[in-house]
Amino acid sequence: MPRPVPFRLPAAVLLALAAAGCSQMPSSGPTRKEVQEIADSPSSLIQIVDVDDRVARRLLTQRQSRTFAETLGPLPAPAPQVGRGDTLEVNIWEAPPATLFGAGSIDPKAPSTSRPTTLPEQMVDAEGYINVPFAGRVKAVGQTTQWLETEIARRLKGKANQPEVLVRQTRTSSSSVTVVGEVANSLRMPLTASGERLLDALAAAGGVRQPVNKTTLQVTRGAEFHAMPLDAVIRDPRQNVPLRGGDVVTALVQPLSFTVLGATGKNDEIPFESQGISLAQALARAGGLSDSRSDQKGVFVFRFEPQGALDWPRQPVQTTLEGLVPVVYRVDLNNPTSLFLIRNFAMMDKDLVFVANAPAAELQKFLNLVFSVVYPLSTTINLTR
C-alpha cells in the first residue's frame, strides 16, 4: 500500500487565507497604528495629545475648582437684617409715671415699676415699613433690630417718659437659607445672630440621604453657584463657610463614571466618587492591563475638551457643533515616568479608556485562525487519500 502523501497547502491559498483573515479577524477595537492613522487623516477632527508632565499639570490645574473659602468668603456673615415679609414684635417701656403708654403699664403691686406695652405683631409691608403709634411709619427693611430699637426710642423721646424699646423678630422670611436636594427634609432655615454655617444647614435638614463620598454640595448665592464634594467640606473646616440670607444649599448625587474597553481585566462602565480619581486608579479598577494581549504603548483616553483647554498640536482646531474638541490622550506605559504621570491625570465624567491589542496578539489571533482552517482541511484530505 502506498504511503499517504503529506498535504501541502499552496502558497496562493495561504495568501488568500491571510487576506481574508486580516479583514475578518475579530478585534476589541482599533490598534495603536489605526488610531494614529485616523488622527492623521486630513478630514479628521481628532487631536492626539501625548500625555507628559506639562499636559498633566495643566489639565489638573483646570480641573481644580475653587473652594468655598475662596468663593464664598471665610468672613462671618453680617448681622441678620429685617426684610419684607418678616414679622416683628415691638415692646415699649416707660419710666414711671408713664405718660404715653400708661394704660396697663403700671404694676398695681409696685407702682414705682412699669411693665412693657407689647404692640401686636406686624409684618413688614411691601414697601419695607412698620407702623408704631406716635412714632409713625418706620422703615425696617435692610435694618437690624438693634437699629430699629434706637430709632423708635428716638422718635418717642419727648412724647413718652424715658422710653425704652425692644424689637423682636418673631418670624423670618427674608433672612433664611433654603436646603434642598438629597437631604432627609427640605426646609427653609432662619438665620440668627450666631452665624449659621454650611454644615449647620445640612444638619437642620436631617443630613444627606446618600453616602458622603458620593454627595456634592452646591451653594447658590445671587447669580452665582459653587460646588464642592461634601467629604472635602467635612475634612477641611475652612470650607464650612458662614451662610447669608437667600443662599440655597443643594445636596446633589451626580453619578460620575468612565467606560473602559480593550485589553484590560474587564470591559465595563465604572462609577467613581465625586472627589474624582486619577487614570492610575481608573486602570486599577478596570483590572489593569491584560498581560497576554495589551499594547503598553497603546493606552488611550477619549474625551471632549473645551477649545481653550490646551495648545492643540493640530491647527486649525476643528470643533463639534457644541464647540468642543475631540481629543485622544495617549500614554506610553513602557516609559517608567508615565507611571507618575497617570497619577496626576484626572479622569472626567463620561471618559472612555481604551487599551489597544499588541501587534503580537493580533498575529497570534491570525495564526490561530489560519490553523483552525488549515488543520481540519489537511486532515480530511489525507484521510480521503
C-alpha positions in Angstrom: 0.0 0.0 0.0 1.4 3.4 -0.9 2.2 5.8 1.9 -0.1 8.9 2.1 1.5 12.0 0.6 1.7 14.8 3.2 -0.7 17.6 2.4 0.8 20.9 1.5 -1.4 23.9 1.1 -0.4 26.0 -1.9 1.1 29.5 -1.2 -1.7 31.1 -3.1 -4.2 29.6 -0.7 -2.2 30.8 2.2 -2.2 34.3 0.9 -5.9 34.2 0.3 -6.5 33.0 3.9 -4.2 35.8 5.1 -6.1 38.4 3.3 -9.5 37.0 4.4 -8.2 36.6 8.0 -6.9 40.2 8.2 -10.2 41.6 7.1 -12.5 39.3 9.1 -10.4 38.8 12.3 -12.4 39.8 15.4 -11.0 42.6 17.5 -11.9 44.6 20.6 -11.1 47.9 18.8 -8.5 49.7 16.7 -4.8 49.1 17.1 -2.4 51.8 18.1 -1.4 52.3 14.5 -5.0 52.6 13.3 -5.8 55.3 15.9 -2.8 57.3 14.7 -3.8 56.9 11.1 -7.3 58.1 11.8 -6.0 61.1 13.6 -3.5 61.9 10.8 -6.3 61.9 8.2 -6.8 65.4 6.7 -10.6 65.2 7.3 -10.3 64.1 10.9 -11.4 66.4 13.8 -9.4 64.4 16.3 -6.5 65.8 18.2 -3.9 63.3 19.5 -2.0 64.5 22.6 0.8 62.6 24.2 0.5 62.9 28.0 3.6 64.4 29.6 4.2 66.4 32.8 3.2 69.7 31.3 -0.1 68.4 29.9 -1.0 66.6 33.1 -0.3 69.6 35.3 -2.2 72.0 33.0 -5.3 69.8 32.9 -5.1 69.2 36.7 -5.0 72.9 37.4 -8.1 73.5 35.2 -10.0 70.6 36.9 -9.3 72.0 40.4 -12.4 74.1 41.2 -12.2 77.0 43.6 -13.1 76.2 47.1 -16.0 77.6 49.2 -13.5 79.5 51.3 -12.2 81.3 48.2 -15.5 82.0 46.5 -18.0 82.5 49.4 -15.6 84.0 51.8 -14.4 82.9 55.3 -15.7 86.1 57.0 -18.7 85.9 59.3 -22.0 86.9 57.7 -23.3 90.3 58.7 -25.9 90.6 61.4 -29.3 89.4 60.1 -31.3 92.3 58.6 -35.1 92.7 58.5 -36.7 92.1 55.2 -40.0 92.3 53.5 -42.5 89.7 54.9 -40.7 89.4 58.2 -42.9 89.6 61.4 -41.8 91.9 64.2 -42.9 92.4 67.8 -42.3 95.8 69.4 -42.2 96.2 73.2 -42.1 99.7 74.8 -41.3 100.6 78.4 -41.8 104.0 80.1 -40.3 105.2 83.3 -43.0 105.9 86.0 -45.2 107.8 85.8 -45.9 106.6 82.2 -47.4 109.4 80.2 -47.9 107.9 76.7 -48.3 104.1 77.1 -49.5 104.3 80.7 -52.7 102.3 80.3 -52.0 98.8 81.7 -48.3 99.5 82.0 -48.2 100.2 85.8 -48.0 97.3 88.1 -50.5 97.9 90.9 -48.4 95.9 93.4 -45.4 98.0 92.6 -46.4 101.4 91.3 -42.8 102.6 91.0 -42.1 100.0 88.3 -43.6 99.5 84.9 -44.5 96.7 82.6 -43.9 96.8 78.8 -46.6 97.6 76.3 -46.4 95.0 73.7 -47.7 96.0 70.3 -49.4 93.4 68.1 -47.1 91.6 65.8 -46.9 93.1 62.4 -45.5 92.1 59.1 -43.0 94.3 57.2 -45.0 95.6 54.3 -44.1 95.5 50.6 -42.6 99.0 50.9 -40.4 97.9 53.8 -42.2 99.8 56.7 -43.9 99.0 60.0 -46.2 101.3 62.0 -45.5 102.3 65.6 -48.1 104.5 67.4 -46.8 108.1 68.0 -43.6 107.1 66.1 -45.2 106.8 62.7 -44.0 104.7 59.8 -40.6 103.3 60.4 -38.6 101.9 57.6 -37.5 98.4 58.7 -36.2 96.7 55.6 -32.5 96.4 55.5 -32.1 97.3 59.1 -31.2 95.3 62.2 -33.5 95.0 65.2 -31.0 97.0 67.3 -31.2 99.9 64.8 -35.0 99.8 65.0 -35.0 99.9 68.8 -32.8 103.0 68.8 -34.8 104.7 66.0 -38.2 104.1 67.6 -37.0 105.3 71.0 -35.6 108.5 69.4 -39.0 109.2 67.8 -40.8 108.7 71.1 -38.4 110.9 73.0 -40.3 113.9 74.3 -43.7 112.1 73.9 -43.1 109.2 76.2 -41.4 109.3 79.6 -37.8 107.9 79.1 -38.9 105.3 76.6 -37.0 102.0 76.2 -37.8 99.8 73.2 -37.2 96.1 72.4 -37.8 94.7 68.9 -38.0 91.0 68.4 -38.2 89.2 65.1 -40.8 86.5 65.6 -40.9 85.1 62.1 -38.2 85.4 59.4 -39.0 85.1 55.7 -36.1 87.1 54.1 -33.1 86.2 56.2 -33.2 82.5 55.7 -31.4 79.7 53.8 -33.1 77.1 51.7 -31.9 73.5 51.8 -33.0 71.1 49.1 -31.8 68.0 47.2 -30.7 64.7 48.6 -31.5 65.6 52.2 -33.8 64.0 54.7 -36.1 67.0 54.9 -36.0 70.0 52.6 -36.5 73.2 54.6 -36.0 77.0 55.0 -33.8 77.7 57.9 -33.9 81.2 59.5 -30.5 82.8 60.2 -29.7 84.1 63.6 -27.0 86.4 65.0 -25.0 83.2 65.9 -23.9 82.9 62.3 -25.1 79.5 61.0 -22.7 77.7 58.7 -23.0 75.3 55.8 -23.0 72.1 57.8 -25.4 73.6 60.3 -28.0 73.9 57.5 -27.3 70.4 56.4 -27.8 69.1 60.0 -31.0 71.1 60.3 -32.3 69.3 57.2 -31.6 65.9 58.7 -28.4 65.2 56.8 -27.9 63.7 53.4 -29.7 60.5 52.2 -26.7 59.2 50.1 -23.2 58.3 51.1 -21.0 61.3 51.9 -18.3 60.4 49.4 -20.9 60.4 46.6 -22.6 63.7 47.5 -21.7 67.2 46.1 -22.8 70.4 47.9 -23.8 73.3 45.7 -24.3 76.8 47.2 -26.2 79.3 45.1 -25.7 82.9 46.2 -27.3 85.5 44.0 -26.5 84.8 40.3 -23.5 82.6 41.1 -23.2 79.0 42.3 -20.2 77.0 43.6 -19.9 73.3 44.3 -17.6 71.0 46.3 -17.6 67.4 47.4 -19.2 67.0 50.8 -16.4 64.9 52.2 -14.0 67.7 51.2 -16.1 70.2 53.2 -16.1 67.9 56.2 -12.3 67.3 56.1 -11.4 71.0 55.8 -13.1 73.2 58.4 -12.3 76.3 56.3 -14.9 75.2 53.7 -17.7 75.2 56.3 -18.4 78.8 55.4 -21.0 81.1 57.1 -24.3 81.4 55.2 -26.1 84.5 54.2 -29.8 85.3 53.7 -31.1 84.0 50.4 -28.5 81.2 50.0 -29.7 78.0 48.5 -27.8 74.8 49.6 -28.4 71.8 47.3 -27.2 68.3 48.1 -26.5 66.6 44.7 -25.7 63.0 43.9 -24.1 63.1 40.5 -23.4 59.6 39.0 -19.9 60.0 37.7 -18.5 57.2 35.6 -16.0 56.2 32.9 -16.1 53.4 30.3 -13.2 51.0 29.8 -12.7 48.9 26.7 -10.0 46.8 25.1 -7.2 44.7 26.6 -8.0 45.2 30.3 -9.1 43.0 33.0 -12.7 43.9 32.4 -14.7 46.0 30.0 -17.4 47.9 31.9 -18.8 51.3 32.8 -17.3 52.0 36.2 -18.6 54.7 38.6 -16.3 56.9 40.7 -16.6 59.3 43.6 -17.4 63.0 43.4 -13.9 64.0 44.5 -12.5 62.3 41.4 -9.9 59.7 40.5 -6.7 59.5 38.5 -6.0 57.5 35.4 -3.9 55.1 37.5 -6.9 54.4 39.8 -9.2 54.0 36.8 -6.9 51.4 35.2 -6.7 49.6 38.6 -10.5 49.5 38.9 -10.6 48.0 35.4 -8.4 45.1 36.5 -5.2 46.5 35.0 -3.8 45.8 31.5 -4.1 42.3 30.2 -0.5 40.8 30.2 -1.3 38.4 27.3 -2.6 40.9 24.7 -2.3 44.6 25.8 -0.1 47.1 24.0 1.6 49.2 26.7 2.2 52.0 24.2 -1.5 52.0 23.2 -3.3 53.3 26.3 -5.8 56.0 25.2 -8.3 58.3 26.9 -11.0 59.6 24.6 -12.6 62.9 25.7 -14.3 66.1 24.5 -12.4 69.2 25.8 -13.2 72.9 25.7 -11.2 74.7 23.0 -9.1 76.6 25.4 -8.0 73.5 27.5 -4.6 73.0 25.8 -2.4 74.3 23.0 -3.6 71.8 20.3 -0.9 70.2 18.1 -3.2 70.2 15.1 -4.1 73.5 13.5 -6.5 74.9 12.7 -8.6 73.5 15.6 -11.9 72.0 14.5 -14.7 71.6 17.0 -18.0 69.8 17.2 -21.3 71.7 17.0 -21.2 72.2 20.7 -17.8 73.9 20.5 -15.8 71.0 21.9 -12.6 69.5 20.7 -12.5 65.6 20.3 -9.2 64.6 21.9 -7.4 61.3 22.3 -4.8 61.3 25.1 -2.1 58.8 24.5 0.0 57.2 27.3 3.1 55.1 26.8 3.3 52.8 29.9 6.6 51.3 28.6 8.1 54.6 29.9 8.6 54.3 33.7 7.9 58.1 34.1 4.4 57.5 32.8 3.5 55.7 36.0 4.0 59.0 37.8 2.1 60.9 35.1 -1.0 58.8 35.3 -1.3 59.5 39.0 -1.8 63.2 38.1 -4.0 62.7 35.1 -7.6 63.3 36.4 -10.4 61.4 35.0 -13.6 63.2 33.9 -17.2 62.1 33.8 -18.0 60.1 30.6 -14.3 59.5 29.7 -13.6 56.4 27.6 -10.4 54.5 28.3 -9.2 52.1 25.6 -6.2 49.8 25.7 -5.2 48.5 22.2 -4.1 45.0 21.5 -0.4 44.4 21.0 0.7 43.5 17.4 1.9 40.1 18.7 -1.6 39.4 20.0 -3.1 40.3 16.6 -0.6 37.9 14.9 -1.4 35.2 17.4 -5.1 35.6 16.6 -4.4 35.4 12.9 -2.3 32.2 13.3 -5.0 30.6 15.4 -7.5 31.5 12.6 -5.2 30.0 9.9 -4.6 26.8 11.8 -8.2 26.4 12.7 -9.0 26.3 8.9 -5.9 24.5 7.6 -5.6 21.7 10.1 -9.1 20.2 9.6 -8.8 20.6 5.8 -5.4 18.8 5.6 -6.7 16.0 7.9 -9.7 15.5 5.8 -7.7 15.3 2.5 -5.2 12.9 4.0 -7.9 10.6 5.2 -9.6 10.6 1.8 -6.3 9.5 0.2 
